[in-house]
Each structure stands twice: as structure tokens, then as C-alpha cells.
Amino acid sequence: MTREQFWALVEQTLRDAEVLRPPRRGLLRREVVLRPGERHVLALEQRLAALSDDDLAAFQAHLDALRDEAYDWGVWGAGYVACGGMSDDSFTDFRTWLVSQGRAAYERVLADPDALALVAPPDLDDRVGDAEGWGYVALEVWDGRRPDEMPRPAFGAGAEPRGEPFPEDDADALARRYPRLSARSGA
């Protein structure tokens, strides 16, 4: 799977999630109500289940690499302002959410982190929470097929983010650095 094929698959799962029929459960077979992020997880799982092991591992490698490329103080600061704070773990989930939104959104925010104001939904906190599951789908599909661990190259764990740290405790400096996000959040 190439990077182009990765992005095509991600964007297809966004479309799939829009029309996904939720599962039915219970005696009356009522549809389960799913949040948009949960629908996206199910759509991704369906697509990844059809891939070969090599393509499944390549999907995960591209996801890991893209999250690593987004390991940037400016991107973290944007997520911090948009979500009203962001821990290390939440920043990983945020970067996963950003990848899951497709190439255009991902590249736009990496080029201009304040552009997150233009691509983030109002319920970004919930979407970031659901993105944690999205980031594990390939690994779970792999585990359902094979007893061995998926081969994965090491990625940026432990390194400092690129760029200039954001001024976490200075609301005025954050507003200057992220004017659109600050206006959106009312800060």
C-alpha cells in the first residue's frame, strides 16, 4: 500500500461512515446509536478486514509515520486551544483524529495549525476520544488473524515535538498565535 492508497482508503472510510447502517441489538433488534467517530471506526474495520496482511501492516506503518510527522508544538498548541487543554496521550489521539480526517485536512493543519478552526467540528473533544479506537483498528484486525505481533518500525516516542513550544499558561500569547481558534473558543 502506497501513501496515496492509504489516503484514498481513509477518505473512503469517511464516506462509508456517513452511510453506515448501525448494528441492531436486543430482542427488538433496535439500531444502536453511534457517534460519528464510532461509525468511522466501524467503517475502517470493514475496509481493513478485506486487506492482505502486507497491506494491513503498511496501513499501520503509514498511520504511525503520519502521526509522527504531526508531532509538532504548533499542532499540539492548536489542539490545546481547541480542546481547552491536551495531555501527551490526548495529543496522540488528536494526531490520530487529524489523520482520520483525510489528506486535505491533515495537510492544511500541518501547514497552518490555526486552520484547525476551519476543519474541526464543534464536538472535537468527543471525536478525539473516538480517534483512539480508530488508531487501533489495524492492530485489532491483525490480532484477529494472526498470533504474532504486527511488524512495526519504531516511531518518535520520547523525542521532543518539532518547532517552538506553545505558551501553555499565557492566554494572550495563545490568542496571538492561534487567533481563529481563540475566536472560535471564545478565549
N, C-alpha and C positions, 0 to 999 in steps of 0.2 A: 504494500500500500504506500503510495506516494503522499506527500504533503497535500497535493491537490485533491487526491482521492479522500484523504482524511477530511478536508474541509467540505467536500461535496457530501460526505456521509453525515457530518454534523448538521449541515444545512437541511439535508433530507429529514433528519430526525426532528428538527424544529417544525417542519411541515407536517410530519407524521403525528407529532404530539397534538397539533391543532385538531385533527380529525380522529384521534384515537378513541375507540369505544372503551369506556371503563369496564373493568371486570364486574360480574354480577356475583353477589354473595347472599347467603342466608336462605331461609326457607322460601321467601317470596322472590328470591333472585333479583333483588334490587341492585341497581348500579351503585358502585362505590364512588363516592365523591372524591375526586383527586385534585390537588392543587396543580397549577401549570407545571411546576418543576417536577412533581411526581409523574405527571403524564410524559414529560420529556425523558425521565429515567426509563419508563416502560418502553417508550419508542426506541430508545437507544438499545435497550436489552434485546428487543426483537431484531433489530438490524445486526447487532454484533453476533447474535446466535447463528446467523447464516454465514458468517465469515470462516475462512480457514484458520487454523491455529497461527500460521505465519502472519496473516493479515490482522488477526486479533492482537498479537504481540506488537505488530507495527502500529496499530491504532493507539495502544497504550504508550508506546515509545514517543509517538507524536504528541500525545496529550502531555506527557511528562516534560518533553522539550519545550512546548509552548507555555506551560506553567512556569518553567524555568526562565524563559525569555521575558515573562511578565513580572519577574521578581525584581521590582524596581520601586524605589522610595516614592516616586511621583505617582505611580499607580496605587501603591498602598495608601498614600495620603488621600487620593481621590476616594477610595473605598472607605477610608476612615471618616471623611466628611459626610459621604452619602449615607453611611450606616450609623453615624453617631458614635464611632469607635470601632476598633478592629484589632483583635489579638493576632498572634502569629498563626494559630490554627484557622481562624476566620479568614485571614488573608490567603491561605492556601485554598480554602473553599471559594473565596471571591475570585481568585485566578481561574479556578475550575469553571465557575459560572461564566466568567468572561469568555473563555474558550468555547463553552457550550452555546454561546450566542451567535457563533459564526464568525467567519473571517472579517467581514466588514466592521462589525462592532469591535472585535478584538484589535484590529489594526488601527482603528480610529482612536481607541482609548490609549493604546501604547504610544501613538504619535502625539496625542494631546490628552493627558489624563483628565483634565477638566471637562472633556467631551463626554465623560460618563454621564453628565447631566442630560445629555441628549439621547442616550441609549438605555439607561436604567429605568426599569418600571418602578411605580410607586411602592410596590411591596418587595423591594430589593432585599431586605433582611431575610424574608421567607425564601426567596429564590436562592440566595447564597446558602442558606441552610440545606435546601434540597440539592444543591450542587455537590455537596459532599457525597451523596449517594451516586450521582451521575459519574463522579470521578472513579468510583469503584466498580462500575458495571463490567468493564472488560476483564478485570481481575476475577470477578464472581463468575462470569461466563467461563473463563479459563478453568477455575476451580471446579466447576460443574462437569467439566470434560476430562480433566487430567489430574493425576495425583501429584505431579511435580509443580514447582513454582514457575510462574511465567518468567522468562529471562528478561531482565530489565537493566539497562545501563544505569549507573549511579547518576543522580542529578543533584543540583545545587544545594542540598541540605547542609546547613551550617554556615554557608557563605553569607556575607552581608549583601543586602539588596544593592543594585546599581543606583547611581545618581545621588542626589542630595537629599538627606533626611528631611522629612516634613516637620514643622514646628508644632508638635502634638498639643502643647499647652498654651499656644498663642492663637486665640480665635481670630484676631485681626490679621495676623500673618497668613493663617489658613484661608481667610476670606480673600486676601490679595492673590494668593497662589491658585485658588480654586473659586473664582468669582461666580461662575454659573452654578456650581454645586452648592456654594454657600447661599446663593439667592434661592435656589430650589428648596434647601433645607430650612430656610428662614434664619440662618445663623448670622 
